[in-house]
Amino acid sequence: MVLEGDRTVVSVAREFDINAGTLGNWVIRHRRAGRRDDPQPPSGPERARIRELERERENAELREKLAFLKKAALFDGGGAEAVQPP
């Protein structure tokens, strides 16, 4: 009720017959825990590692494409350049 923003700590504490200070502490702890769960932007070394991994993935994809194209060229017997116009 307090977290949804429509009630005060004091009013909710009165309704449930609990100490307002205790409820206030619970609300504060919950809000702090929620902030810790929020994703933080990567730090400098983490960003560098992410870029490195992205380059490695891209290079692996390019190597796969190159291998495929080499096999396709061998199968084609030299490619379109070998075809003579009629």
mmCIF file of the C-alpha atoms, coordinates in Angstrom:
data_MODEL
# 
_entry.id   MODEL 
# 
loop_
_atom_site.group_PDB 
_atom_site.id 
_atom_site.type_symbol 
_atom_site.label_atom_id 
_atom_site.label_alt_id 
_atom_site.label_comp_id 
_atom_site.label_asym_id 
_atom_site.label_entity_id 
_atom_site.label_seq_id 
_atom_site.pdbx_PDB_ins_code 
_atom_site.Cartn_x 
_atom_site.Cartn_y 
_atom_site.Cartn_z 
_atom_site.occupancy 
_atom_site.B_iso_or_equiv 
_atom_site.pdbx_formal_charge 
_atom_site.auth_seq_id 
_atom_site.auth_comp_id 
_atom_site.auth_asym_id 
_atom_site.auth_atom_id 
_atom_site.pdbx_PDB_model_num 
ATOM 1  C CA . MET A 1 1  ? 0.000  0.000   0.000   1.00 0.00 ? 1  MET A CA 1 
ATOM 2  C CA . VAL A 1 2  ? 2.827  2.365   0.849   1.00 0.00 ? 2  VAL A CA 1 
ATOM 3  C CA . LEU A 1 3  ? 4.932  1.266   -2.103  1.00 0.00 ? 3  LEU A CA 1 
ATOM 4  C CA . GLU A 1 4  ? 2.100  1.866   -4.542  1.00 0.00 ? 4  GLU A CA 1 
ATOM 5  C CA . GLY A 1 5  ? 2.169  5.469   -3.394  1.00 0.00 ? 5  GLY A CA 1 
ATOM 6  C CA . ASP A 1 6  ? -1.439 5.925   -2.362  1.00 0.00 ? 6  ASP A CA 1 
ATOM 7  C CA . ARG A 1 7  ? -0.996 5.571   1.414   1.00 0.00 ? 7  ARG A CA 1 
ATOM 8  C CA . THR A 1 8  ? 1.394  6.888   4.038   1.00 0.00 ? 8  THR A CA 1 
ATOM 9  C CA . VAL A 1 9  ? 3.479  4.699   6.317   1.00 0.00 ? 9  VAL A CA 1 
ATOM 10 C CA . VAL A 1 10 ? 1.614  6.034   9.352   1.00 0.00 ? 10 VAL A CA 1 
ATOM 11 C CA . SER A 1 11 ? -1.853 5.298   7.966   1.00 0.00 ? 11 SER A CA 1 
ATOM 12 C CA . VAL A 1 12 ? -0.954 1.749   6.941   1.00 0.00 ? 12 VAL A CA 1 
ATOM 13 C CA . ALA A 1 13 ? 0.771  1.111   10.268  1.00 0.00 ? 13 ALA A CA 1 
ATOM 14 C CA . ARG A 1 14 ? -2.355 2.253   12.157  1.00 0.00 ? 14 ARG A CA 1 
ATOM 15 C CA . GLU A 1 15 ? -4.592 0.063   10.012  1.00 0.00 ? 15 GLU A CA 1 
ATOM 16 C CA . PHE A 1 16 ? -2.549 -3.067  10.742  1.00 0.00 ? 16 PHE A CA 1 
ATOM 17 C CA . ASP A 1 17 ? -1.677 -2.064  14.314  1.00 0.00 ? 17 ASP A CA 1 
ATOM 18 C CA . ILE A 1 18 ? 2.091  -2.119  13.827  1.00 0.00 ? 18 ILE A CA 1 
ATOM 19 C CA . ASN A 1 19 ? 4.766  0.390   14.704  1.00 0.00 ? 19 ASN A CA 1 
ATOM 20 C CA . ALA A 1 20 ? 5.139  3.067   12.025  1.00 0.00 ? 20 ALA A CA 1 
ATOM 21 C CA . GLY A 1 21 ? 8.930  3.018   12.466  1.00 0.00 ? 21 GLY A CA 1 
ATOM 22 C CA . THR A 1 22 ? 9.057  -0.714  11.788  1.00 0.00 ? 22 THR A CA 1 
ATOM 23 C CA . LEU A 1 23 ? 6.920  -0.396  8.667   1.00 0.00 ? 23 LEU A CA 1 
ATOM 24 C CA . GLY A 1 24 ? 9.015  2.564   7.529   1.00 0.00 ? 24 GLY A CA 1 
ATOM 25 C CA . ASN A 1 25 ? 12.184 0.470   7.888   1.00 0.00 ? 25 ASN A CA 1 
ATOM 26 C CA . TRP A 1 26 ? 10.628 -2.349  5.862   1.00 0.00 ? 26 TRP A CA 1 
ATOM 27 C CA . VAL A 1 27 ? 9.692  0.087   3.102   1.00 0.00 ? 27 VAL A CA 1 
ATOM 28 C CA . ILE A 1 28 ? 13.214 1.556   3.053   1.00 0.00 ? 28 ILE A CA 1 
ATOM 29 C CA . ARG A 1 29 ? 14.808 -1.916  2.887   1.00 0.00 ? 29 ARG A CA 1 
ATOM 30 C CA . HIS A 1 30 ? 12.490 -2.944  0.083   1.00 0.00 ? 30 HIS A CA 1 
ATOM 31 C CA . ARG A 1 31 ? 13.297 0.165   -1.940  1.00 0.00 ? 31 ARG A CA 1 
ATOM 32 C CA . ARG A 1 32 ? 17.044 -0.316  -1.421  1.00 0.00 ? 32 ARG A CA 1 
ATOM 33 C CA . ALA A 1 33 ? 16.822 -3.966  -2.467  1.00 0.00 ? 33 ALA A CA 1 
ATOM 34 C CA . GLY A 1 34 ? 14.968 -2.906  -5.605  1.00 0.00 ? 34 GLY A CA 1 
ATOM 35 C CA . ARG A 1 35 ? 17.747 -0.487  -6.518  1.00 0.00 ? 35 ARG A CA 1 
ATOM 36 C CA . ARG A 1 36 ? 20.378 -3.202  -6.151  1.00 0.00 ? 36 ARG A CA 1 
ATOM 37 C CA . ASP A 1 37 ? 18.463 -5.391  -8.587  1.00 0.00 ? 37 ASP A CA 1 
ATOM 38 C CA . ASP A 1 38 ? 18.499 -2.680  -11.255 1.00 0.00 ? 38 ASP A CA 1 
ATOM 39 C CA . PRO A 1 39 ? 21.082 -3.445  -13.909 1.00 0.00 ? 39 PRO A CA 1 
ATOM 40 C CA . GLN A 1 40 ? 24.118 -1.206  -13.656 1.00 0.00 ? 40 GLN A CA 1 
ATOM 41 C CA . PRO A 1 41 ? 25.886 0.002   -16.783 1.00 0.00 ? 41 PRO A CA 1 
ATOM 42 C CA . PRO A 1 42 ? 29.087 -1.939  -17.395 1.00 0.00 ? 42 PRO A CA 1 
ATOM 43 C CA . SER A 1 43 ? 32.318 -0.491  -16.053 1.00 0.00 ? 43 SER A CA 1 
ATOM 44 C CA . GLY A 1 44 ? 35.282 0.437   -18.261 1.00 0.00 ? 44 GLY A CA 1 
ATOM 45 C CA . PRO A 1 45 ? 36.947 -3.015  -18.167 1.00 0.00 ? 45 PRO A CA 1 
ATOM 46 C CA . GLU A 1 46 ? 33.577 -4.725  -18.629 1.00 0.00 ? 46 GLU A CA 1 
ATOM 47 C CA . ARG A 1 47 ? 32.796 -2.562  -21.686 1.00 0.00 ? 47 ARG A CA 1 
ATOM 48 C CA . ALA A 1 48 ? 36.211 -3.419  -23.155 1.00 0.00 ? 48 ALA A CA 1 
ATOM 49 C CA . ARG A 1 49 ? 35.587 -7.138  -22.596 1.00 0.00 ? 49 ARG A CA 1 
ATOM 50 C CA . ILE A 1 50 ? 32.133 -6.878  -24.192 1.00 0.00 ? 50 ILE A CA 1 
ATOM 51 C CA . ARG A 1 51 ? 33.638 -5.194  -27.276 1.00 0.00 ? 51 ARG A CA 1 
ATOM 52 C CA . GLU A 1 52 ? 36.309 -7.895  -27.454 1.00 0.00 ? 52 GLU A CA 1 
ATOM 53 C CA . LEU A 1 53 ? 33.717 -10.676 -27.274 1.00 0.00 ? 53 LEU A CA 1 
ATOM 54 C CA . GLU A 1 54 ? 31.604 -8.969  -29.944 1.00 0.00 ? 54 GLU A CA 1 
ATOM 55 C CA . ARG A 1 55 ? 34.634 -8.766  -32.250 1.00 0.00 ? 55 ARG A CA 1 
ATOM 56 C CA . GLU A 1 56 ? 35.421 -12.431 -31.624 1.00 0.00 ? 56 GLU A CA 1 
ATOM 57 C CA . ARG A 1 57 ? 31.830 -13.403 -32.450 1.00 0.00 ? 57 ARG A CA 1 
ATOM 58 C CA . GLU A 1 58 ? 31.854 -11.291 -35.603 1.00 0.00 ? 58 GLU A CA 1 
ATOM 59 C CA . ASN A 1 59 ? 35.189 -12.790 -36.685 1.00 0.00 ? 59 ASN A CA 1 
ATOM 60 C CA . ALA A 1 60 ? 33.855 -16.309 -36.126 1.00 0.00 ? 60 ALA A CA 1 
ATOM 61 C CA . GLU A 1 61 ? 30.793 -15.516 -38.255 1.00 0.00 ? 61 GLU A CA 1 
ATOM 62 C CA . LEU A 1 62 ? 32.991 -14.104 -41.021 1.00 0.00 ? 62 LEU A CA 1 
ATOM 63 C CA . ARG A 1 63 ? 35.227 -17.197 -40.944 1.00 0.00 ? 63 ARG A CA 1 
ATOM 64 C CA . GLU A 1 64 ? 32.144 -19.407 -41.303 1.00 0.00 ? 64 GLU A CA 1 
ATOM 65 C CA . LYS A 1 65 ? 30.895 -17.359 -44.259 1.00 0.00 ? 65 LYS A CA 1 
ATOM 66 C CA . LEU A 1 66 ? 34.314 -17.450 -45.902 1.00 0.00 ? 66 LEU A CA 1 
ATOM 67 C CA . ALA A 1 67 ? 34.520 -21.235 -45.510 1.00 0.00 ? 67 ALA A CA 1 
ATOM 68 C CA . PHE A 1 68 ? 31.041 -21.575 -47.027 1.00 0.00 ? 68 PHE A CA 1 
ATOM 69 C CA . LEU A 1 69 ? 31.918 -19.341 -49.966 1.00 0.00 ? 69 LEU A CA 1 
ATOM 70 C CA . LYS A 1 70 ? 35.136 -21.273 -50.611 1.00 0.00 ? 70 LYS A CA 1 
ATOM 71 C CA . LYS A 1 71 ? 33.186 -24.537 -50.686 1.00 0.00 ? 71 LYS A CA 1 
ATOM 72 C CA . ALA A 1 72 ? 30.556 -22.992 -52.948 1.00 0.00 ? 72 ALA A CA 1 
ATOM 73 C CA . ALA A 1 73 ? 33.256 -21.749 -55.350 1.00 0.00 ? 73 ALA A CA 1 
ATOM 74 C CA . LEU A 1 74 ? 34.814 -25.214 -55.533 1.00 0.00 ? 74 LEU A CA 1 
ATOM 75 C CA . PHE A 1 75 ? 31.428 -26.801 -56.175 1.00 0.00 ? 75 PHE A CA 1 
ATOM 76 C CA . ASP A 1 76 ? 30.590 -24.211 -58.833 1.00 0.00 ? 76 ASP A CA 1 
ATOM 77 C CA . GLY A 1 77 ? 33.779 -24.985 -60.696 1.00 0.00 ? 77 GLY A CA 1 
ATOM 78 C CA . GLY A 1 78 ? 35.235 -21.495 -60.704 1.00 0.00 ? 78 GLY A CA 1 
ATOM 79 C CA . GLY A 1 79 ? 32.226 -19.269 -60.385 1.00 0.00 ? 79 GLY A CA 1 
ATOM 80 C CA . ALA A 1 80 ? 30.492 -16.995 -62.850 1.00 0.00 ? 80 ALA A CA 1 
ATOM 81 C CA . GLU A 1 81 ? 33.766 -15.862 -64.474 1.00 0.00 ? 81 GLU A CA 1 
ATOM 82 C CA . ALA A 1 82 ? 34.219 -19.330 -66.005 1.00 0.00 ? 82 ALA A CA 1 
ATOM 83 C CA . VAL A 1 83 ? 30.869 -19.151 -67.835 1.00 0.00 ? 83 VAL A CA 1 
ATOM 84 C CA . GLN A 1 84 ? 31.228 -18.016 -71.449 1.00 0.00 ? 84 GLN A CA 1 
ATOM 85 C CA . PRO A 1 85 ? 28.487 -15.851 -72.958 1.00 0.00 ? 85 PRO A CA 1 
ATOM 86 C CA . PRO A 1 86 ? 26.568 -17.497 -75.809 1.00 0.00 ? 86 PRO A CA 1 
# 
